[in-house]
């Protein structure tokens, strides 16, 4: 990210603002897709339960994704580009774990 900040807009073929804007939109879309996946997933299908019997896992993951998505807006995070961090963690911990378990069954 520091390289992106240090590089002047002359370095970018389309201009730094356009590329960063596209990345920002892609991050928000990815976060929304992961939030929809989290809300549609039955509670018993969350791997590695965070709570006893996994009864609150859906609520916890939805809160993580939503807080990371809006955290920068309400002042929770002071890190630029942190809005899709919760979605990335959800993707690797929940979504990829499901895929790996399905592969082991075959």
VENMO-V319956 format. One record per backbone hydrogen bond with DSSP energy under -0.5 kcal/mol. NH is the residue of the N-H (numbers start at 1). CO is the residue of the C=O. If there is no record, write none. Layout:
BEGIN
nh,co
NH,CO
NH,CO
END
This chain:
BEGIN
nh,co
5,1
6,2
7,3
11,8
12,9
19,15
20,16
21,17
22,18
23,19
24,20
25,21
26,22
27,23
28,24
29,25
30,26
31,27
32,28
33,29
34,30
35,31
36,32
37,33
38,34
39,35
40,36
41,37
45,42
46,43
47,45
54,51
55,52
57,54
60,56
61,57
62,58
63,59
64,60
65,61
66,62
67,63
68,64
69,65
70,66
71,67
74,70
75,71
76,71
77,71
80,78
82,79
84,81
85,82
88,84
89,85
90,86
91,87
92,88
93,89
94,90
95,90
96,91
98,94
99,95
100,96
101,97
102,98
103,99
104,100
105,101
106,102
END
